[in-house]
Amino acid sequence: MSNPGRGVVFPDDADDFSPDQVEVKVRAPAKINLALCVGGLRDDGYHELATVFQAVSLYDDVAATMADEDVSCEVHGPEAHKIGPGKKNLACQAAQLMKHQYSVSHGVHLRIDKRIPVAGGMAGGSADAAGALLACARLWNLPVTMEELRALGSRLGADVPFALMGGCAMGLGKGERLTPVLSRGVYHWVLAFSHREVSTPESYARFDTMGAAKAGSVPEPPRDLMMALASGDVTRVGRSLVNDLEPIAYSLVPEVKIIVRAGQGAGCLGSIVSGSGPTVAFLVENESAATDLAVALSSQGVARQVQPVTGPVPGATVVHN
C-alpha cells in the first residue's frame, strides 16, 4: 500500500511521520548466505546465482540529516578507516542516486555507525546503501514505494534489495530477484570474524580460474534446505548449508579453515562461510549453546572477534529515537 501524498509508507510507523523532521535514522541488518550456488558467467560480468539469504541481528545505523545541496558522509566504528571517503562509499552513491532520480534540491549528510565487518561477506556496504536509500526517501518525503526502493537498490549492488527486504529470501539472477522463503522459528548463530578480508571480485575471479562452473549454467537452490527452513528443523538446516565459494575462501584466507575446524570441534549443528567470506557462521541449537560456542572460540583465539546473533530479522527499518 502506498500514499504518494505521505511519501514512503511503512506499515508500522506511517502515522508517526512528520514532514518537518530534520533527521531520519535507519537500522540495516547484515546477511548470511545459507546457500550460495554459483553458475556460469553472464554477459554483464555477474554470475548466475541461486542463493538463500537470512538477515541477522548485526546492524549498521545510518542517520540522514537535511543539508543545503550537497551529499556528504561520515563513518564511525572500529573499521571506519576501511570505508571509502566521501562520495566513493556505497551509502553516498545511494543518496546521490535518490537525489538525481527524484530531482531533489536539498542535500543530505549521512552518519554511519558501522558494526558489520568490512569485506566480510555479510553485505555491510549493501546494508549502508539500503539504509541511505530508506533514510533519504523518508527525510525528503518522496513518493516512492518499498518495491521502487529495491529496484533502485539493485542498480547499486546485488545485495542491496535484500538488505531492504530482510527476513529470509531466495535470490536468483545475480541475487537481486527476490522471493520470500517460508522460515519457521528463530535461528541462533555465532559469527567468527577473520583477521583478514576477502574481495568479492577477487573471489569470483579465482572461482572462474578454477573452472568451477560451466558457461551458461543456471543453478537451483538446494531443495533440502528449503524444506528444512519451512519445517523449522534447525538440525536439518545445519546439515544443508552450502556455499560454492567456500573452497575459494579457504585458498585466499587459510585461517578460515582453522576457524571452521575450531567451531566444528567445539560443537555446532553446521557451519558456512557467508558469501565470499571470510566471516564464518556457526549454527547452534539455542541461545545457551551460542554463548558456549562463542566462549570456546574466543578462548582459542582463532578469530578476530566472535558475535552471537539471531535471525531472521526485518530489513532496513526506521528507528525512533
C-alpha positions as CSV (number, residue, x, y, z in Angstrom):
1,M,0.0,0.0,0.0
2,S,1.3,3.5,-0.8
3,N,0.1,7.0,-0.5
4,P,2.1,9.5,-2.7
5,G,1.0,12.4,-0.6
6,R,2.6,10.9,2.5
7,G,5.8,9.8,0.7
8,V,7.1,6.4,1.7
9,V,4.6,4.3,3.6
10,F,5.8,2.0,6.3
11,P,3.0,-0.1,7.9
12,D,4.5,0.1,11.4
13,D,5.2,3.8,11.6
14,A,3.4,5.7,8.8
15,D,1.1,7.5,11.2
16,D,4.1,8.9,13.1
17,F,5.6,10.6,10.1
18,S,6.3,14.4,10.3
19,P,7.4,16.3,7.2
20,D,9.3,18.7,9.5
21,Q,11.8,16.2,10.8
22,V,15.4,17.1,10.1
23,E,17.0,13.7,10.8
24,V,16.0,10.2,10.0
25,K,17.8,7.2,11.4
26,V,17.6,3.7,9.8
27,R,19.0,0.4,11.1
28,A,20.0,-2.1,8.4
29,P,21.0,-5.7,9.0
30,A,23.8,-7.9,7.9
31,K,23.1,-11.1,6.0
32,I,24.2,-14.7,6.0
33,N,24.0,-16.8,2.8
34,L,22.6,-20.1,3.9
35,A,23.1,-21.3,0.4
36,L,25.2,-19.8,-2.4
37,C,25.1,-21.8,-5.6
38,V,27.2,-20.2,-8.3
39,G,26.5,-20.8,-12.0
40,G,28.1,-19.5,-15.2
41,L,29.3,-16.0,-16.0
42,R,26.7,-13.7,-17.6
43,D,27.2,-11.2,-20.3
44,D,27.1,-8.4,-17.8
45,G,30.0,-9.8,-15.9
46,Y,28.0,-11.2,-13.0
47,H,27.4,-14.9,-12.3
48,E,24.1,-16.7,-12.3
49,L,23.3,-17.3,-8.7
50,A,20.8,-19.2,-6.6
51,T,21.2,-18.1,-3.0
52,V,19.2,-18.2,0.2
53,F,19.6,-15.1,2.4
54,Q,18.9,-14.7,6.1
55,A,19.0,-11.3,7.7
56,V,20.6,-11.4,11.2
57,S,20.8,-9.2,14.2
58,L,24.0,-7.4,13.5
59,Y,23.3,-3.8,12.3
60,D,24.7,-0.7,10.8
61,D,22.9,2.6,11.7
62,V,22.6,5.2,9.0
63,A,21.4,8.7,10.1
64,A,20.4,11.2,7.4
65,T,20.3,14.9,8.2
66,M,19.0,17.7,5.9
67,A,21.7,19.7,4.2
68,D,21.6,22.6,1.7
69,E,22.6,20.9,-1.6
70,D,25.5,18.5,-1.4
71,V,25.7,14.9,-0.3
72,S,28.3,14.1,2.4
73,C,29.1,11.2,4.8
74,E,31.0,10.4,8.0
75,V,31.6,6.9,9.2
76,H,32.2,5.8,12.8
77,G,33.2,2.4,14.3
78,P,36.3,0.2,14.6
79,E,36.6,-0.3,10.9
80,A,35.6,3.2,9.8
81,H,39.0,3.8,8.3
82,K,38.4,1.0,5.8
83,I,35.4,2.7,4.2
84,G,36.0,4.8,1.0
85,P,36.0,8.5,1.7
86,G,33.0,10.7,0.9
87,K,31.2,10.1,-2.3
88,K,33.1,6.9,-3.1
89,N,31.2,4.8,-0.5
90,L,28.0,3.0,-1.4
91,A,25.8,4.9,1.0
92,C,26.8,8.2,-0.6
93,Q,26.2,6.7,-4.0
94,A,22.7,5.7,-2.8
95,A,21.9,9.2,-1.7
96,Q,23.2,10.7,-4.9
97,L,21.0,8.2,-6.9
98,M,17.9,9.2,-4.9
99,K,18.7,12.9,-5.3
100,H,19.1,12.5,-9.1
101,Q,16.2,10.1,-9.6
102,Y,13.7,12.4,-7.9
103,S,15.2,15.8,-8.7
104,V,15.7,16.7,-5.1
105,S,17.0,20.2,-4.5
106,H,18.1,19.5,-0.9
107,G,21.3,17.8,0.1
108,V,21.9,15.3,2.9
109,H,24.6,14.5,5.4
110,L,24.9,10.8,6.3
111,R,26.4,9.4,9.5
112,I,27.1,5.7,9.5
113,D,27.7,3.8,12.8
114,K,29.4,0.7,11.5
115,R,29.3,-2.7,13.2
116,I,29.1,-5.1,10.2
117,P,32.6,-6.1,9.2
118,V,34.1,-4.6,6.1
119,A,34.7,-7.1,3.2
120,G,33.4,-9.8,5.5
121,G,30.9,-11.5,3.1
122,M,27.9,-10.1,5.2
123,A,26.9,-7.2,2.8
124,G,27.8,-4.4,5.1
125,G,28.2,-1.9,2.2
126,S,24.9,-3.0,0.8
127,A,23.3,-2.5,4.3
128,D,24.6,1.0,4.4
129,A,23.3,1.7,0.9
130,A,19.9,0.3,1.9
131,G,19.9,2.5,5.0
132,A,20.8,5.5,3.0
133,L,18.0,4.9,0.4
134,L,15.4,4.5,3.1
135,A,16.6,7.4,5.2
136,C,16.7,9.8,2.3
137,A,13.3,8.7,1.0
138,R,11.8,9.4,4.4
139,L,13.8,12.6,5.0
140,W,12.9,14.1,1.7
141,N,9.3,12.8,1.9
142,L,9.5,11.2,-1.5
143,P,6.6,9.4,-3.2
144,V,8.4,6.0,-3.5
145,T,7.3,2.6,-2.6
146,M,9.5,-0.1,-1.0
147,E,9.4,-2.0,-4.3
148,E,10.7,1.0,-6.1
149,L,13.5,1.4,-3.5
150,R,14.5,-2.2,-4.0
151,A,14.6,-1.6,-7.8
152,L,16.9,1.4,-7.2
153,G,19.0,-0.6,-4.8
154,S,19.6,-3.3,-7.5
155,R,21.4,-0.6,-9.5
156,L,23.9,-0.1,-6.7
157,G,24.6,-3.8,-5.8
158,A,23.1,-7.2,-6.0
159,D,22.7,-7.5,-2.2
160,V,21.0,-4.1,-1.6
161,P,17.5,-5.2,-2.4
162,F,17.7,-7.9,0.3
163,A,19.1,-5.5,2.9
164,L,15.8,-3.6,2.3
165,M,13.6,-6.7,2.4
166,G,15.2,-8.7,5.3
167,G,13.8,-11.9,6.7
168,C,14.6,-15.0,4.7
169,A,14.5,-14.9,0.9
170,M,15.7,-16.7,-2.2
171,G,17.7,-14.7,-4.7
172,L,18.1,-15.5,-8.3
173,G,19.8,-13.8,-11.3
174,K,22.7,-12.0,-9.7
175,G,20.9,-12.3,-6.4
176,E,18.6,-9.3,-6.8
177,R,15.4,-11.3,-7.9
178,L,14.0,-12.0,-4.5
179,T,11.2,-14.3,-3.3
180,P,10.4,-14.6,0.4
181,V,11.2,-18.0,1.8
182,L,9.0,-19.7,4.5
183,S,11.2,-20.0,7.6
184,R,9.8,-21.2,10.9
185,G,11.4,-20.5,14.2
186,V,14.4,-18.5,15.4
187,Y,18.0,-19.4,14.3
188,H,20.9,-18.9,16.7
189,W,24.3,-18.2,15.1
190,V,27.8,-17.5,16.2
191,L,29.7,-15.3,13.8
192,A,33.5,-15.6,13.7
193,F,35.3,-12.7,12.0
194,S,38.7,-13.3,10.4
195,H,41.7,-11.1,10.8
196,R,41.8,-10.7,7.1
197,E,39.4,-9.6,4.4
198,V,38.2,-11.1,1.1
199,S,37.5,-9.0,-2.0
200,T,34.3,-10.3,-3.7
201,P,35.6,-9.6,-7.2
202,E,38.8,-11.5,-6.3
203,S,36.8,-14.4,-5.0
204,Y,34.7,-14.8,-8.2
205,A,37.8,-14.3,-10.4
206,R,39.5,-17.2,-8.6
207,F,36.3,-19.2,-8.9
208,D,36.4,-18.7,-12.7
209,T,40.1,-19.5,-12.9
210,M,39.3,-22.9,-11.2
211,G,36.7,-23.6,-13.9
212,A,34.2,-24.5,-11.2
213,A,31.1,-23.5,-13.2
214,K,30.0,-24.4,-16.7
215,A,29.4,-21.5,-19.0
216,G,25.7,-20.6,-19.2
217,S,24.8,-22.9,-16.3
218,V,21.9,-21.7,-14.0
219,P,21.9,-23.2,-10.5
220,E,19.0,-24.0,-8.3
221,P,18.7,-23.5,-4.5
222,P,19.1,-26.8,-2.5
223,R,15.7,-28.4,-2.1
224,D,16.6,-30.0,1.3
225,L,17.5,-26.6,2.8
226,M,14.2,-25.0,1.6
227,M,12.2,-27.9,3.2
228,A,14.2,-27.7,6.4
229,L,13.6,-24.0,6.7
230,A,9.9,-24.5,6.1
231,S,9.6,-27.1,8.8
232,G,11.8,-25.2,11.3
233,D,14.1,-28.2,11.6
234,V,17.3,-26.5,12.8
235,T,19.4,-29.7,12.8
236,R,18.5,-30.4,9.1
237,V,19.2,-26.7,8.2
238,G,22.7,-27.2,9.7
239,R,23.3,-30.2,7.5
240,S,22.0,-28.4,4.4
241,L,24.2,-25.3,4.4
242,V,26.2,-24.9,1.2
243,N,28.5,-22.3,-0.4
244,D,30.2,-22.9,-3.7
245,L,32.7,-20.1,-2.8
246,E,33.8,-21.7,0.4
247,P,36.9,-23.5,-1.1
248,I,37.9,-20.2,-2.6
249,A,37.8,-18.5,0.8
250,Y,40.0,-21.3,2.2
251,S,42.5,-20.7,-0.6
252,L,42.5,-16.9,-0.2
253,V,42.5,-16.8,3.6
254,P,43.8,-20.2,5.0
255,E,42.9,-19.2,8.6
256,V,39.2,-19.5,7.6
257,K,39.6,-23.3,7.5
258,I,41.2,-23.2,11.0
259,I,38.2,-21.2,12.3
260,V,35.7,-23.7,10.7
261,R,37.5,-26.7,12.3
262,A,37.6,-24.9,15.7
263,G,33.9,-24.3,15.6
264,Q,33.0,-27.7,14.5
265,G,35.2,-29.2,17.2
266,A,33.5,-27.1,19.8
267,G,30.1,-28.3,18.8
268,C,27.7,-26.8,16.3
269,L,24.9,-28.0,14.0
270,G,26.5,-26.7,10.9
271,S,28.9,-24.1,9.6
272,I,29.2,-21.9,6.5
273,V,31.3,-19.2,5.1
274,S,29.0,-16.3,4.4
275,G,29.1,-15.0,0.8
276,S,32.6,-14.7,-0.4
277,G,33.9,-14.7,3.2
278,P,35.8,-14.7,5.3
279,T,33.2,-14.5,8.0
280,V,32.2,-18.0,9.2
281,A,28.7,-18.5,10.6
282,F,28.1,-21.4,13.0
283,L,24.5,-22.6,13.6
284,V,23.6,-23.8,17.1
285,E,20.5,-25.1,18.8
286,N,19.7,-22.2,21.2
287,E,21.0,-19.1,23.0
288,S,22.8,-21.1,25.6
289,A,24.7,-23.1,23.0
290,A,25.6,-19.9,21.2
291,T,27.1,-18.5,24.4
292,D,29.1,-21.7,25.0
293,L,30.4,-21.7,21.4
294,A,31.3,-18.0,21.5
295,V,33.3,-18.6,24.7
296,A,35.1,-21.6,23.2
297,L,36.1,-19.8,20.0
298,S,37.2,-16.7,22.0
299,S,39.4,-18.8,24.3
300,Q,41.1,-20.5,21.3
301,G,41.9,-17.1,19.7
302,V,41.3,-18.3,16.2
303,A,39.1,-15.3,15.2
304,R,39.5,-11.5,15.5
305,Q,36.0,-11.3,17.1
306,V,33.1,-13.6,17.8
307,Q,29.5,-12.4,17.8
308,P,26.3,-14.4,18.7
309,V,23.3,-13.2,16.5
310,T,19.8,-14.4,15.7
311,G,17.8,-14.5,12.5
312,P,15.7,-13.9,10.6
313,V,15.2,-10.2,11.3
314,P,13.4,-7.4,9.4
315,G,15.2,-5.5,6.7
316,A,16.2,-1.8,6.9
317,T,13.9,-0.1,9.4
318,V,13.4,3.5,10.5
319,V,14.4,3.8,14.2
320,H,12.6,6.2,16.5
321,N,14.9,8.0,18.9
